[in-house]
Amino acid sequence: MIEQESAGTVVVATVPDLTTVLSQTAGRSRAVVMTMGALHEGHLALVQRARELADQVVVTVFVNPLQFGPGEDLDRYPRRLDADVTMLSAAGADVVFAPEAAEVYPGGTPRVQVSAGALGRVLEGAVRPGHFDGMLTVVLKLLHMIRPTWAVFGEKDAQQLVLVRRMVQDLDVPVEIVGVPTVRDSDGLALSSRNAHLSSEERTHALVLSRALVAAGAEAAAGAGGAEVLAAARALLAQEREVVPDYAALVDPATLAPWEADQRGPALLLVAARVGRTRLIDNAGVVLRGPGTEAVGRPDSTALAVLSEGAK
C-alpha cells in the first residue's frame, strides 16, 4: 500500500510499491539515506545533505536482523515509525521505504551474503562477528532496489563507511558514497539512536568517549606521536569505572590498518565502550605531524573544536 503524507512524502512498505513510486520519477537524480529508524538530528543532517545533492530523496527505515548477533539488542532497538515519518516529511524526504524483514529477505536468511573480508573482522567486526557482512548485504540489496546516484552515510559509523566505499569500488556498484560529519549534542556526546537507552547517570558517564577524543586531539596538536595520542585516549577511558571499553584504536582512515609508530598524516581514532547495557561508538580524525608542527582535529579542524567546546 502506498501512503501519501500531508507534506508530500510517500511511504511504502513493499518492493513492488517502491518500484512503482520510483518509476514515476524516472530521469530525476536520486539520493538515498539508509537508517534503522529512531531518528535524531544526525539522521536529519544526512537527509539535508541528500536534499542538497538530488532531485529526489529516498529514506529507508529498516532494522536489519542480519547485522545483529546473538545476545545483541535487536529486540531492544527503538522502533517508532510514525514519529520517524513525521520527522522525515518535515525534513523534505520524498519517499520513505519501511519494509518488514520478510519483504527484504523473502526466503529468510539469505544463503548468499556479502563478505566484508578482513576489513570486517577488526575493530567493530572483532567484537561483533558477522555484523558487517549483514550490513553490507542489506546495503547492496537496497542500492539495487533504489538505484540512487548518491548514498549518504554518517561518519560516526566510520568503519561502516569505509566498508561501504570499499564494497562499491570492488563490486563496481554505480553509486557515489557521501559521508556527513558526526552530529553531537551540546555536551559533546555523539547522537545515536541507542542513547535513548541511557539513564541520566549513564549519559554522564558516556561523555568520557568524546572527552577521550579531545584528550587525544590535544596530544596530536602538541606534536605527539601515535602511541602517545592513543595512550591519552585510553587513559581517560580507564578513569571512568562505569564505562567498559571494547577498544580504542588509531588507524589509517582509508584502510583501517593500525597506525605505525613513525607514521605521519591524517589518522582516525576510534573508541567503543559499554555504558550499562548500552554499547556506544565514537571517532574523530587527528593529524599527526610530529614535534614542532601544528595538528588539527580533522583536516578542516571542525570536529575536535566542537568536541572541545562540549567537554568544557
C-alpha positions in Angstrom: 0.0 0.0 0.0 1.3 3.5 -0.9 0.6 6.1 1.7 0.8 9.9 1.0 1.8 12.1 3.9 0.4 15.6 4.2 3.9 17.1 3.4 4.1 15.1 0.2 6.2 12.3 1.5 5.2 8.9 0.1 5.5 5.9 2.5 5.8 2.4 1.0 6.5 -1.0 2.7 6.9 -3.4 -0.3 9.4 -3.7 -3.1 6.7 -3.6 -5.8 5.2 -0.4 -4.4 8.7 1.1 -4.1 9.4 0.2 -7.8 6.1 1.8 -8.8 6.8 5.1 -7.0 10.3 5.3 -8.3 9.3 4.6 -11.8 7.0 7.7 -11.8 10.1 9.9 -11.3 12.4 8.4 -13.9 15.0 10.8 -15.1 15.3 12.7 -11.8 18.5 12.4 -9.8 18.1 10.4 -6.6 19.9 10.1 -3.3 19.3 7.5 -0.5 19.7 7.7 3.2 19.6 4.3 4.9 18.5 4.2 8.6 17.2 1.8 11.2 14.7 4.3 12.4 14.5 6.0 15.9 15.7 9.1 14.1 17.5 12.1 15.5 19.2 15.3 14.3 22.1 13.2 13.0 19.8 11.4 10.6 18.2 14.6 9.5 21.6 16.0 8.7 22.0 13.1 6.2 18.6 13.9 4.7 19.6 17.6 4.4 22.8 16.6 2.6 20.8 14.3 0.3 18.4 17.1 -0.4 21.3 19.3 -1.5 22.5 16.6 -3.9 19.5 15.2 -5.6 16.0 16.0 -7.0 14.6 13.0 -5.1 15.4 11.8 -1.6 14.6 8.3 -0.5 15.0 7.3 3.1 14.9 3.6 4.2 13.7 2.7 7.7 14.6 -0.9 8.4 16.0 -2.7 11.4 18.2 -5.2 9.7 18.3 -8.5 11.6 21.4 -9.7 9.7 23.7 -7.2 11.4 22.7 -8.2 14.9 24.4 -11.1 16.6 23.2 -13.4 19.4 22.6 -11.5 22.6 22.7 -8.1 20.9 19.9 -5.5 21.1 17.8 -6.4 18.1 14.6 -6.7 20.3 15.5 -3.6 22.3 16.3 -1.4 19.3 13.9 1.5 19.4 11.2 1.5 16.8 8.9 4.5 16.2 7.9 4.6 12.6 5.1 7.2 12.9 7.4 9.7 14.6 10.1 9.0 12.1 7.9 9.6 9.1 6.7 12.9 10.6 10.3 14.0 11.0 11.3 12.9 7.5 8.3 14.7 6.0 9.3 17.9 7.7 12.9 17.4 6.5 11.9 17.1 2.9 12.2 13.3 2.2 10.2 12.4 -0.9 9.9 8.6 -0.3 10.2 6.5 2.9 10.7 2.8 2.3 9.9 1.0 5.6 9.7 -2.8 4.9 9.4 -5.7 7.2 12.2 -8.3 7.4 10.2 -10.7 5.3 10.0 -8.2 2.5 13.7 -7.7 2.3 14.5 -11.3 2.9 11.5 -13.2 1.5 13.3 -16.6 1.7 14.6 -16.0 5.2 18.2 -15.5 5.9 20.0 -15.2 2.5 22.1 -18.2 1.5 24.4 -15.8 -0.3 25.6 -12.8 1.5 28.3 -10.1 1.0 31.5 -10.8 2.9 33.3 -7.8 4.4 36.5 -9.7 4.3 39.5 -8.9 6.5 38.3 -5.3 7.0 35.1 -6.6 8.6 36.9 -8.7 11.2 38.8 -5.9 13.0 37.6 -3.3 15.5 33.8 -3.5 15.5 34.0 -6.7 13.5 36.1 -8.4 16.1 33.6 -7.5 18.8 30.5 -8.2 16.6 31.4 -11.1 14.3 29.3 -11.1 11.1 28.0 -7.6 11.8 29.5 -6.1 8.7 28.6 -9.0 6.4 24.9 -8.4 7.4 25.3 -4.6 7.0 26.9 -4.8 3.5 24.3 -7.4 2.4 21.4 -5.1 3.1 23.1 -2.0 1.8 23.8 -3.8 -1.5 20.2 -5.0 -1.7 18.8 -1.5 -1.0 21.1 0.0 -3.6 19.8 -2.4 -6.2 16.2 -1.7 -5.2 16.5 2.1 -5.2 19.3 2.7 -7.8 20.4 6.1 -6.5 23.1 8.3 -7.8 24.3 9.1 -4.3 24.1 7.2 -1.0 24.6 9.3 2.1 26.1 7.9 5.3 27.2 9.3 8.7 30.8 9.5 9.6 30.0 8.4 13.2 29.9 4.8 11.9 33.4 5.2 10.5 34.2 1.5 9.8 30.8 1.1 8.1 31.6 4.0 5.8 35.0 2.6 4.9 33.5 -0.8 4.1 30.6 0.6 2.1 33.0 2.6 0.0 35.2 -0.5 -0.4 32.3 -2.7 -1.5 31.1 -0.1 -4.0 34.6 0.2 -5.5 35.4 -3.6 -5.5 32.0 -4.7 -6.9 31.5 -1.8 -9.4 28.3 -0.6 -7.9 27.3 2.6 -9.8 26.7 4.9 -6.9 28.7 7.7 -5.2 29.1 7.3 -1.4 28.9 10.6 0.5 30.0 11.0 4.2 28.5 13.5 6.6 30.3 14.6 9.8 29.0 13.4 13.1 26.3 15.5 14.8 26.7 15.9 18.6 24.7 17.2 21.5 25.9 20.4 23.2 27.8 18.3 25.7 29.8 16.5 23.0 28.0 13.2 23.0 27.6 11.8 19.5 24.0 11.4 18.6 22.9 7.8 18.4 19.5 6.1 18.5 20.9 3.9 21.3 21.3 7.0 23.5 17.7 6.6 24.3 18.6 3.5 26.5 20.9 5.6 28.7 19.8 6.8 32.1 20.7 10.3 33.0 23.6 9.0 35.1 24.8 6.7 32.4 24.7 9.5 29.9 27.0 11.5 32.1 29.4 8.5 32.2 29.2 8.2 28.4 30.7 11.6 27.9 34.1 10.1 28.6 34.1 8.8 25.0 34.1 12.3 23.5 36.5 13.5 26.2 38.9 10.8 25.3 38.9 12.0 21.7 39.5 15.6 22.9 42.5 14.4 25.0 43.9 12.5 22.1 43.4 15.5 19.8 45.3 17.7 22.2 48.2 15.3 22.3 48.3 15.4 18.5 48.2 19.2 18.4 51.1 19.2 20.7 53.2 17.2 18.3 52.9 13.8 20.0 53.3 10.5 18.0 50.6 7.9 17.5 51.5 5.9 20.7 51.1 9.0 22.9 47.9 10.0 21.2 46.4 6.6 21.7 47.6 6.4 25.3 45.9 9.7 26.1 42.5 8.3 24.9 42.9 5.0 26.7 44.0 6.7 30.0 40.9 8.9 30.0 38.6 5.9 29.3 40.2 4.0 32.1 39.3 6.7 34.6 35.5 6.1 34.2 34.8 3.0 36.2 31.2 2.7 34.9 32.3 2.5 31.3 33.8 -0.8 29.9 35.9 -0.1 26.8 35.9 -2.5 24.0 38.7 -0.8 22.2 40.5 2.4 21.4 42.4 2.3 18.2 44.4 4.7 15.9 44.2 3.6 12.3 44.7 4.7 8.7 41.3 6.3 7.7 41.2 4.6 4.3 42.4 1.1 5.1 41.8 0.8 8.9 45.4 -0.5 9.2 46.9 0.1 12.6 48.9 3.4 12.8 52.7 2.9 12.6 54.8 4.4 15.3 56.7 6.8 12.9 53.7 7.4 10.6 52.6 11.0 9.9 49.5 12.4 8.4 45.7 12.2 8.8 44.7 9.3 11.2 41.4 8.1 12.6 40.9 7.5 16.3 38.0 5.1 17.1 36.6 4.2 20.5 33.9 1.8 21.6 32.6 1.1 25.1 29.7 -0.3 27.1 27.8 2.0 29.4 25.4 -0.1 31.4 23.6 -2.3 28.8 24.2 0.1 26.0 27.1 -0.1 23.6 28.4 3.2 22.1 31.0 4.1 19.4 32.6 7.3 18.5 35.6 8.6 16.5 37.5 11.7 15.4 40.2 12.5 12.9 43.6 13.6 14.1 46.6 14.7 12.1 50.0 13.6 13.3 52.8 15.8 12.1 55.4 15.4 14.8 57.1 17.8 17.2 57.1 21.5 16.4 54.2 21.4 13.9 50.6 22.2 14.4 48.0 19.5 14.1 44.2 19.7 14.0 41.2 17.6 14.9 40.3 17.0 11.3 41.8 18.3 8.1 39.2 21.1 8.4 39.7 21.3 12.2 36.0 21.3 12.8 35.4 18.0 14.7 37.6 18.4 17.7 36.8 22.0 18.1 33.1 21.0 18.6 34.2 18.2 20.9 36.4 20.5 22.9 33.5 23.0 23.4 31.2 20.3 24.5 33.7 18.9 27.0 34.0 22.2 28.9 
